[in-house]
Every structure is written in C-alpha cells, then in structure tokens.
Amino acid sequence: MHVAIIGNGVSGSTAAIYLRKTNPSLQITLISDESPYFFARTALMYVYMRQLSQQSLQVYPPDFWDKQAISRLHDSVRTIDFSAKKIFFQPTQAPLFYDKLLLATGATPRKINCDGNNLNNIFHFYSLQDLEKIEKSTQTPPQNAIIIGGGLIGIEVAEMLYQRNIPVTVLVREEAFWANVLPPQTALLVQKYLQQKGIPFKNQTEVSAFLGDKEGKIRALITQKGEEISCDWACVCIGVRPNIDFLRNTPLHCDKGIVVNDFFQTNIPDVYAAGDCVQFFGTNKKTESLWYSAKLQGELAADNIAAKARKYAPPIWFNSAKFFDISYQTYGSVNAKLAPNEKEIYWQHAHKPLSIQLVYQENNRQFLGVNLIGIRGRQAVYEQFLREKQTIDYVLKNLLLAHYDSEFSPQWEREMQSVYMQQNP
C-alpha cells in the first residue's frame, strides 16, 4: 500500500514516522514544495539573526529519511484527481498514484485585500522562501520599515530588524499590542516594554492601500483614517489561514479548512487531513495553529490511516513565546475579555515586565487558565490544575509548585492571595 502525504511539516512528518513504526513495508512518500526536509519553523528568525545556520533547522539528520525508507518529493502539487487517486504536479513531474492520502498542507499567511498589495518590498514571514526574500531585501537596509500586525510573527520580524539596527514601526489595529488575545493590562505592559526597547507603535491603525513608485516598489501606505505613512519596506503579519486554495474546486469538503471528523477522515474515502489545514466537522472554531496540537494530530491521523481508530480530543490549550527577552506562557482558557461568569486575579510587578493573571468561574470557583509574562510556569502543574478542575482556592494554595522562580514566587503568591481576599472577603 502506498500512502502519500502532502506537507512535510510537523503533522505530515510525524504521521510518516508513526506509519513507518506501524508497518515496516509500507510505501510512504512525503511531498513538499517548500523544503525537501522537515525543519523547525519557529527558529527561522534565528537564522536571519545569524544565531543559527539554515542547515541546523533540520529536525532530523540528513540521512534519517533514507534510513526510515520514507521517500521525499520536492515539488508543487497542481491538483488531485480523487476518483483516480492521482496527484498531479507541474508539467515536468509524472503523476503520483496513492492508495491512501494525508493532506497536511499547513497554513499560509493572510494578505491585506487592498490596492497595491502586490508591490515590491511587501513581504510575509512564514516560509523558508519568505526568509530568503527578507534576507535579500535588507542587504541594503530600508530607511522606513513598517510591520503591519502586532501578533507573535510581527514581533519576531521587529526583533529581527532591530538586531540589524534597522528602524521599524509596528502598526496595530487594536488599542494595544495583541489586544485581541491578551487582556488589556497585559497588552499595555508588553507594549510598554517593547517601546522601551525602541520599537514604536501606532495603535488603532489599519491599512487601506499601498502606494508605489515608478519602479513598482512601495513608497507609502494609506491608513483607513486617511493618513499617509512613508515606507520603503513592509511586512504583513496579520495571521495565517489554511493552505487549501488548490483544493477549493474539487469534491473535497472545505470550509475555513479541510473539514474532517474526529478520526481525521474527509468526505472522500481514503483521504485524511491533519494539522493547521483542518477544521473539525460541526464546529465554527478556528483551526488550531499550534505545534503540539499539529504533532498530536499527525500521530492520530497515522493510526487512523493504519486502521487503528483513535478519536481526537483537543489537548489543554497551551502556548508560549518570547517578546525579545521576556517570556509569555498561557494555559487553559484566558480570553482578552472576561466572560460574564468569569473573574480574575491579576498581579503586576511595580517596576519590571512581570505579571500573572489567573481566571476562574465565579459561581463554582473553578480555575480556568493563566497568563504569565516574564515568569516561567511548570506546564505539568498547570495542566494538572486544569485537568482536575481544581478551584482557584486550591491553585492559590499551591501556586509555588507551579513556578520555577522560587526566589520571587512567595511575593507573588502573597500578593495574589491578598487580591483574592479583597474580592472574596
């Protein structure tokens, strides 16, 4: 049996490895037009900052795939004939027949739908090709660099340019950095820290058009308020979406992503999908663009392809990042705005970019989640709190167990308990 996997990111590569463990004689082909090898996407910025080589991005040694007898095909898929079970590439490559197919095509950057969005010197930052384009474009440093979007990718690009002494301004449509994800006080805390590092922000600013010069290069942008901002370089970092455009006009059921059931089966027999490109049947939720979730989906998809039925249950939500040299961690459900039945305990250091936010249900005091800025939490402990549905009282009593920084934790614990007692006398 031949299993073809389109996409060699964390979902596709994990599925290939697990399939090989299941069946040593299975024919497996990994297909990607981005790179011939699985690489650490989150480390791309460090290649630009010359802290890593591009070769060091490879997660496995170069000979790993040959030893696993997993074929790799570095080419772009043009279309798929699902009835004939054939994958078609560009004209130079012969079609590839499969018995079972896993679509793990990942995500692609969102674009701003406005005039001038195809001008030269407008970039995204997601792929190896994006890295190469940004590297080439900044050999002669831009004078007025703009980053559009204040999420994690936007701050990565800001740090990249900052490291090369290229001045950059970040445009954010919200009232503060990442305010659609972070609570207001946390968003302001992080933005203040970034501004102190020398990164200026323009909040509540959205782009309505890009303006070009005679050579087709960006020279300015127009905001929705009508302001013209000069820029000779721009990076659009407004999030990602499922990479499924080439599948839209096929029998495959696609909505926001490729629609699958809890066993990663699509509406077409012998066709599965996993990772950032999927949307689970019957939900309107966003796709889970997270590394650990994509890895788990790859494992489970492999088992289902191998007829070992395993149902997907979303893991406890977790994410982490760094804003220059301060860390960010979140566990559980912490939204930018509290729901009517939710309450919070918030502590912030008086002079340092450190904060803790604990969220719980008011009626039964069940702990719902935590945001940590500049503080390292123990994932296993916080996940245990959430899995066991502990109360906020229990979490506060055991807060020291959840933090690595033992020197300051007693101070945080006392202050947070004091806030809680004021709220619940």
TIVOPA-774178 format. One line per field, with one value per residue (C-alpha): x, y, z; residue number from 1. Coordinates in nm, 3 decimals, decimal comma, padded with zeros to 5 digits. Layout:
<atoms>
east	c(X;...) $
north	c(Y;...) $
up	c(Z;...) $
k	c(NUM;...) $
</atoms>
This chain:
<atoms>
east	c(00,000;00,121;00,046;00,114;00,144;00,122;00,306;00,624;00,566;00,514;00,183;00,293;00,638;00,504;00,243;00,509;00,727;00,437;00,319;00,665;00,659;00,323;00,422;00,788;00,691;00,453;00,542;00,541;00,602;00,636;00,564;00,652;00,726;00,881;01,169;01,296;01,323;01,118;01,251;01,185;00,969;00,972;01,351;01,353;01,408;01,733;01,875;01,819;01,975;02,276;02,235;02,160;02,252;01,979;02,112;02,068;01,692;01,662;01,486;01,638;01,980;02,000;02,011;01,716;01,451;01,651;01,708;01,333;01,266;01,045;01,059;01,063;00,937;01,023;00,761;00,444;00,106;-00,113;-00,429;-00,560;-00,788;-00,955;-01,153;-00,839;-00,625;-00,363;-00,165;-00,063;00,238;00,387;00,424;00,775;00,671;00,475;00,151;00,178;-00,069;-00,171;-00,382;-00,438;-00,370;-00,300;-00,338;-00,113;-00,069;-00,039;-00,106;-00,025;-00,001;-00,309;-00,287;-00,437;-00,703;-00,637;-00,485;-00,111;-00,075;00,143;00,403;00,769;00,917;00,596;00,671;00,530;00,726;00,628;00,830;01,193;01,128;01,000;01,319;01,532;01,336;01,364;01,735;01,794;01,574;01,753;02,110;02,066;01,886;01,545;01,500;01,129;01,035;00,678;00,533;00,157;00,011;00,119;00,095;00,375;00,507;00,506;00,719;00,955;01,014;01,055;01,325;01,496;01,522;01,608;01,901;02,038;01,981;01,702;01,443;01,090;00,740;00,460;00,103;-00,164;-00,538;-00,623;-00,577;-00,255;-00,019;-00,204;-00,509;-00,734;-00,557;-00,404;-00,611;-00,583;-00,342;-00,113;-00,120;-00,022;00,254;00,413;00,376;00,540;00,831;00,872;00,859;01,134;01,340;01,299;01,005;00,744;00,377;00,087;-00,226;-00,576;-00,424;-00,534;-00,410;-00,650;-00,398;-00,029;00,128;00,414;00,684;00,768;00,972;00,682;00,825;00,627;00,679;00,391;00,070;-00,266;-00,448;-00,824;-00,820;-00,666;-00,315;-00,024;00,278;00,604;00,770;01,013;00,969;00,672;00,597;00,235;00,191;-00,185;-00,203;-00,232;-00,509;-00,531;-00,326;-00,608;-00,662;-00,561;-00,832;-01,123;-01,267;-01,256;-01,506;-01,321;-01,536;-01,363;-01,488;-01,242;-01,021;-01,048;-01,348;-01,272;-01,440;-01,278;-01,085;-00,934;-01,143;-01,263;-01,576;-01,372;-01,281;-00,910;-00,839;-00,741;-00,627;-00,446;-00,271;-00,317;-00,522;-00,815;-01,148;-01,338;-01,688;-01,973;-01,761;-01,704;-01,395;-01,066;-00,811;-00,553;-00,233;-00,014;00,291;00,198;-00,159;-00,035;00,207;-00,068;-00,293;-00,017;00,017;-00,356;-00,403;-00,132;-00,311;-00,643;-00,482;-00,345;-00,697;-00,628;-00,924;-00,826;-01,056;-00,915;-00,977;-00,821;-00,544;-00,537;-00,468;-00,108;00,106;00,439;00,653;00,916;00,889;01,259;01,387;01,065;00,869;00,497;00,302;-00,068;-00,252;-00,623;-00,887;-00,785;-00,957;-00,891;-01,221;-01,370;-01,700;-01,994;-01,933;-01,555;-01,335;-00,961;-00,676;-00,411;-00,066;00,193;00,541;00,580;00,900;00,960;00,769;00,628;00,264;00,034;-00,334;-00,546;-00,900;-01,177;-01,554;-01,736;-02,018;-01,814;-01,463;-01,322;-00,979;-00,995;-00,649;-00,344;-00,135;00,229;00,452;00,821;00,758;00,823;00,548;00,559;00,342;00,274;00,148;-00,082;-00,221;-00,287;-00,481;-00,692;-00,736;-00,851;-01,080;-00,933;-01,075;-00,899;-00,854;-00,659;-00,449;-00,356;-00,255;-00,031;00,096;00,457;00,454;00,369;00,665;01,035;01,134;01,137;01,308;01,012;00,722;00,638;00,593;00,362;00,167;00,109;00,004;-00,232;-00,388;-00,437;-00,615;-00,832;-00,928;-01,025;-01,251;-01,391;-01,394) $
north	c(00,000;00,348;00,639;00,983;01,277;01,630;01,855;01,771;01,997;01,868;01,691;01,530;01,427;01,292;01,089;00,945;00,839;00,678;00,498;00,352;00,226;00,064;-00,105;-00,154;-00,249;00,040;00,269;00,629;00,949;01,292;01,580;01,948;02,244;02,448;02,232;01,877;01,827;01,887;02,194;02,396;02,680;02,870;02,905;03,084;03,420;03,299;03,219;03,580;03,694;03,468;03,269;02,950;02,819;02,718;02,362;02,348;02,396;02,031;01,843;01,508;01,421;01,435;01,055;00,996;00,969;00,724;00,505;00,512;00,425;00,734;00,883;01,260;01,456;01,826;01,959;02,166;01,990;02,134;01,932;01,595;01,353;01,191;00,941;00,811;00,855;01,057;01,364;01,598;01,826;02,084;01,957;01,821;01,568;01,249;01,196;01,003;00,726;00,666;00,416;00,649;01,022;01,252;01,625;01,810;02,127;02,358;02,729;03,028;03,398;03,616;03,904;04,251;04,279;04,632;04,828;04,791;04,471;04,318;04,594;04,504;04,518;04,395;04,067;03,800;03,584;03,220;03,005;02,944;03,137;03,433;03,424;03,430;03,723;03,926;03,849;03,969;04,278;04,405;04,373;04,743;04,843;05,008;05,356;05,336;04,978;04,904;04,592;04,553;04,342;04,311;03,939;03,693;03,690;04,069;04,094;03,827;04,039;04,350;04,175;04,055;04,407;04,554;04,313;04,456;04,817;04,870;05,112;04,976;05,087;04,844;04,920;04,759;04,783;04,725;04,971;04,795;04,517;04,187;04,318;04,072;03,792;03,947;04,114;04,497;04,535;04,264;04,407;04,750;04,600;04,420;04,718;04,950;04,709;04,688;05,066;05,093;04,861;05,114;04,970;05,244;05,150;05,313;05,172;05,160;05,184;04,978;04,986;05,077;05,094;05,076;05,335;05,256;05,447;05,434;05,115;04,930;04,949;05,052;05,417;05,472;05,334;05,492;05,417;05,383;05,721;05,873;05,922;05,867;05,696;05,683;05,342;05,168;04,819;04,644;04,304;04,196;03,986;03,959;03,587;03,272;03,068;02,705;02,640;02,487;02,714;02,442;02,216;02,460;02,349;01,977;01,734;01,771;01,940;02,263;02,548;02,754;02,449;02,092;01,953;01,629;01,417;01,325;01,047;01,289;01,142;01,377;01,331;01,131;00,768;00,703;01,078;01,218;01,560;01,687;01,992;02,362;02,299;02,119;02,218;01,961;01,877;02,062;02,341;02,702;02,734;02,849;02,594;02,505;02,660;02,521;02,296;02,047;02,015;01,955;01,689;01,506;01,521;01,370;01,078;01,012;01,051;00,790;00,545;00,602;00,553;00,226;00,124;00,180;00,402;00,680;00,974;01,324;01,523;01,872;01,890;02,154;02,482;02,595;02,848;03,016;03,281;03,544;03,919;03,996;03,867;03,832;03,509;03,455;03,145;03,070;02,759;02,690;02,946;03,309;03,546;03,912;03,997;03,813;03,634;03,736;03,447;03,487;03,668;03,728;03,776;03,999;04,080;04,301;04,392;04,760;04,808;04,500;04,346;04,064;03,971;03,683;03,659;03,378;03,334;03,136;03,088;03,299;03,055;02,742;02,897;02,651;02,752;02,820;02,938;03,156;03,411;03,454;03,741;03,723;03,430;03,065;02,825;02,448;02,309;01,978;02,151;02,397;02,125;01,912;02,200;02,227;01,855;01,802;02,109;02,249;02,558;02,892;02,846;02,526;02,687;02,982;02,750;02,552;02,835;02,785;02,439;02,590;02,829;02,785;03,119;03,026;03,350;03,571;03,328;03,380;03,752;03,683;03,426;03,656;03,949;03,740;03,585;03,937;04,044;03,736;03,800;04,158;04,026;03,747;03,871) $
up	c(00,000;-00,087;00,148;00,005;00,244;00,107;00,350;00,543;00,843;01,193;01,114;00,789;00,910;01,239;01,052;00,821;01,115;01,301;00,989;00,945;01,305;01,235;00,908;00,806;00,448;00,378;00,087;00,213;00,015;00,174;-00,065;-00,016;-00,240;00,042;00,157;00,098;00,475;00,790;00,969;01,285;01,154;01,483;01,456;01,118;01,288;01,444;01,101;00,998;01,327;01,249;01,568;01,372;01,029;00,788;00,794;01,172;01,126;01,021;01,299;01,194;01,047;00,665;00,632;00,868;00,596;00,386;00,690;00,756;00,389;00,356;00,007;-00,031;-00,328;-00,351;-00,592;-00,609;-00,627;-00,902;-00,848;-00,727;-00,908;-00,609;-00,814;-00,991;-00,676;-00,864;-00,761;-01,043;-01,025;-01,256;-01,618;-01,565;-01,297;-01,366;-01,170;-00,845;-00,759;-00,397;-00,205;00,089;00,109;00,403;00,344;00,588;00,386;00,685;00,669;00,455;00,551;00,529;00,282;00,303;00,036;-00,085;-00,373;-00,411;-00,210;-00,485;-00,489;-00,449;-00,098;00,067;00,246;00,475;00,720;00,731;00,491;00,401;00,082;00,287;00,493;00,179;00,034;00,356;00,380;00,024;00,059;00,370;00,240;00,172;00,493;00,442;00,587;00,676;00,758;00,862;01,021;00,984;01,262;01,623;01,689;01,753;01,397;01,381;01,694;01,560;01,250;01,466;01,669;01,351;01,211;01,550;01,575;01,249;01,360;01,105;01,245;01,229;01,327;01,415;01,306;01,525;01,460;01,828;02,115;02,225;02,124;02,059;02,242;02,057;02,250;02,563;02,836;02,830;03,121;02,984;02,631;02,763;02,981;02,685;02,451;02,705;02,734;02,355;02,323;02,584;02,362;02,080;01,887;01,820;01,779;01,600;01,760;01,612;01,264;00,964;00,605;00,324;00,036;-00,057;-00,284;-00,523;-00,707;-01,077;-01,028;-00,866;-00,513;-00,210;-00,113;00,132;00,275;00,338;00,663;00,694;00,867;00,554;00,693;00,454;00,610;00,416;00,397;00,164;00,315;00,474;00,626;00,659;00,975;01,026;01,089;00,883;00,720;00,599;00,285;00,079;-00,222;-00,470;-00,320;-00,341;-00,677;-00,604;-00,446;-00,115;00,152;00,252;00,469;00,671;00,647;00,520;00,705;00,892;01,158;01,489;01,312;01,055;00,772;00,498;00,288;00,035;00,112;00,185;00,214;00,553;00,673;00,983;01,124;01,059;00,744;00,910;01,060;01,261;01,142;01,305;01,451;01,358;01,572;01,434;01,325;01,590;01,456;01,732;01,708;01,981;01,852;01,496;01,621;01,812;01,507;01,294;01,536;01,549;01,172;01,117;01,345;01,168;00,827;00,963;01,072;01,442;01,518;01,757;01,822;01,856;02,173;02,178;02,440;02,713;02,542;02,579;02,401;02,466;02,302;02,369;02,322;02,284;02,620;02,820;02,810;02,761;02,858;02,868;02,986;02,965;02,870;02,912;02,672;02,602;02,772;03,067;03,012;03,237;03,479;03,491;03,741;03,751;03,995;03,841;03,975;03,807;03,926;04,007;03,804;03,589;03,295;03,509;03,551;03,642;03,556;03,697;03,562;03,731;03,723;03,976;04,057;04,137;04,161;03,907;03,778;03,401;03,298;03,346;03,157;03,257;03,141;03,227;03,461;03,387;03,480;03,508;03,232;03,404;03,721;03,547;03,324;03,631;03,790;03,475;03,417;03,775;03,756;04,075;04,243;04,246;04,624;04,564;04,290;04,512;04,796;04,558;04,340;04,450;04,291;03,953;03,917;03,853;04,003;04,370;04,477;04,385;04,394;04,766;04,696;04,402;04,597;04,895;04,679;04,467;04,776;04,911;04,590;04,608;04,969;04,884;04,611;04,828;05,191) $
k	c(1;2;3;4;5;6;7;8;9;10;11;12;13;14;15;16;17;18;19;20;21;22;23;24;25;26;27;28;29;30;31;32;33;34;35;36;37;38;39;40;41;42;43;44;45;46;47;48;49;50;51;52;53;54;55;56;57;58;59;60;61;62;63;64;65;66;67;68;69;70;71;72;73;74;75;76;77;78;79;80;81;82;83;84;85;86;87;88;89;90;91;92;93;94;95;96;97;98;99;100;101;102;103;104;105;106;107;108;109;110;111;112;113;114;115;116;117;118;119;120;121;122;123;124;125;126;127;128;129;130;131;132;133;134;135;136;137;138;139;140;141;142;143;144;145;146;147;148;149;150;151;152;153;154;155;156;157;158;159;160;161;162;163;164;165;166;167;168;169;170;171;172;173;174;175;176;177;178;179;180;181;182;183;184;185;186;187;188;189;190;191;192;193;194;195;196;197;198;199;200;201;202;203;204;205;206;207;208;209;210;211;212;213;214;215;216;217;218;219;220;221;222;223;224;225;226;227;228;229;230;231;232;233;234;235;236;237;238;239;240;241;242;243;244;245;246;247;248;249;250;251;252;253;254;255;256;257;258;259;260;261;262;263;264;265;266;267;268;269;270;271;272;273;274;275;276;277;278;279;280;281;282;283;284;285;286;287;288;289;290;291;292;293;294;295;296;297;298;299;300;301;302;303;304;305;306;307;308;309;310;311;312;313;314;315;316;317;318;319;320;321;322;323;324;325;326;327;328;329;330;331;332;333;334;335;336;337;338;339;340;341;342;343;344;345;346;347;348;349;350;351;352;353;354;355;356;357;358;359;360;361;362;363;364;365;366;367;368;369;370;371;372;373;374;375;376;377;378;379;380;381;382;383;384;385;386;387;388;389;390;391;392;393;394;395;396;397;398;399;400;401;402;403;404;405;406;407;408;409;410;411;412;413;414;415;416;417;418;419;420;421;422;423;424;425) $
</atoms>
